[in-house]
Each structure stands twice: as C-alpha cells, then as structure tokens.
Amino acid sequence: MNNFGKLKDLVMSLEDDFSKFYDKQNAAAGTRVRKGMQELKTMAQAFRTEVQNTKNAGAATAAPAAKKAAPAAKKAAPAKAAPAAKKPAAKK
C-alpha cells in the first residue's frame, strides 16, 4: 500500500503546476508537469512489474497445492475408414 501513497503524493505535488500551466499559461510550469508525468509513467511501470511478479510468485506457490488428480484418460474414438480415392475419369 506504500506504493499507492507514493503515487498519490506525486499526483498531488503536480496540482499547482497544472493550475499554473493551464490557468496562467506559465510555460515553466508546463515543463514541470511534463517532468512529473514522466516520473509518474516510470513509477507506474515499476508498480505494474512489481504487481505482476507478486501475482506470479503467489500463483507458483499456490499451484502445487491446488492441483487435483488428473482425470482418467479418455478412450480414443475408433478411427473411421478413409474415403475411397476417386478414380480418374476415363478418356473418350
């Protein structure tokens, strides 16, 4: 949950710069917004990777315990006879 707090803090720290850029057309604030959004993108990717790794580690741990006995093998259906090959048409 610490990651969510970091994410919120970053977004909230950009609030003033967003206001200055959009309301007052302050170009320097726009640069700070772009920099902050790049940090947000990097942070989001790191969090996505962490979540995926945690999920995969949990699935790997739970998978052996969750395995059930394999179902009995089904009997193969009898093979059907292949259709007879067509004879070439006789020449006249």
C-alpha positions in Angstrom: 0.0 0.0 0.0 3.1 2.2 0.4 3.3 2.5 -3.4 -0.2 3.9 -3.7 0.8 6.6 -1.2 3.8 7.5 -3.3 1.6 7.7 -6.4 -0.9 10.0 -4.7 1.9 12.2 -3.4 3.4 12.6 -6.8 0.0 13.5 -8.4 -0.9 15.9 -5.6 2.5 17.6 -6.0 1.7 18.4 -9.6 -1.6 20.1 -8.8 -0.2 23.6 -8.5 1.9 23.2 -11.7 -1.1 22.0 -13.6 -3.1 25.0 -12.4 -0.3 27.5 -13.3 0.2 26.0 -16.7 -3.5 25.7 -17.8 -4.9 28.8 -15.9 -2.0 31.2 -16.2 -0.2 29.8 -19.3 3.1 29.6 -17.3 5.5 27.7 -19.7 7.9 26.8 -16.9 5.0 25.1 -15.0 4.3 23.1 -18.2 7.9 21.8 -18.1 7.5 20.7 -14.5 4.2 19.0 -15.4 5.9 17.1 -18.2 8.7 16.1 -15.9 6.3 14.9 -13.3 4.2 13.0 -15.8 7.3 11.2 -16.9 8.1 10.3 -13.3 4.5 9.1 -13.0 4.9 6.9 -16.1 8.2 5.4 -14.8 6.6 4.8 -11.3 3.5 3.2 -12.8 5.6 0.8 -14.9 7.6 -0.2 -11.8 4.4 -0.8 -9.9 3.0 -2.9 -12.7 6.1 -5.0 -12.8 6.0 -5.5 -9.0 2.3 -6.4 -9.0 2.9 -8.9 -11.9 5.9 -10.5 -10.1 4.0 -10.8 -6.8 1.0 -12.3 -8.6 3.2 -14.8 -10.4 5.0 -15.7 -7.2 1.7 -16.3 -5.5 0.4 -18.4 -8.3 3.6 -20.5 -8.4 3.3 -21.1 -4.7 -0.4 -21.9 -4.8 -0.3 -24.1 -8.0 1.2 -27.3 -6.5 -1.3 -27.2 -3.6 -4.2 -26.5 -5.9 -3.5 -29.4 -8.3 -6.1 -32.1 -8.4 -5.8 -35.6 -9.5 -5.6 -35.8 -13.3 -8.8 -37.1 -14.8 -8.8 -40.6 -16.3 -7.6 -40.7 -19.9 -10.5 -40.9 -22.4 -10.6 -43.8 -24.7 -9.8 -42.8 -28.3 -12.7 -42.9 -30.7 -12.4 -45.7 -33.2 -10.8 -44.5 -36.4 -13.1 -44.0 -39.3 -12.2 -45.5 -42.6 -10.7 -43.0 -45.1 -13.0 -42.4 -48.0 -12.0 -44.2 -51.2 -9.9 -42.3 -53.6 -11.8 -41.2 -56.7 -10.9 -42.9 -59.9 -9.7 -40.6 -62.8 -12.3 -40.2 -65.5 -11.8 -42.4 -68.5 -10.8 -40.6 -71.7 -13.1 -40.9 -74.6 
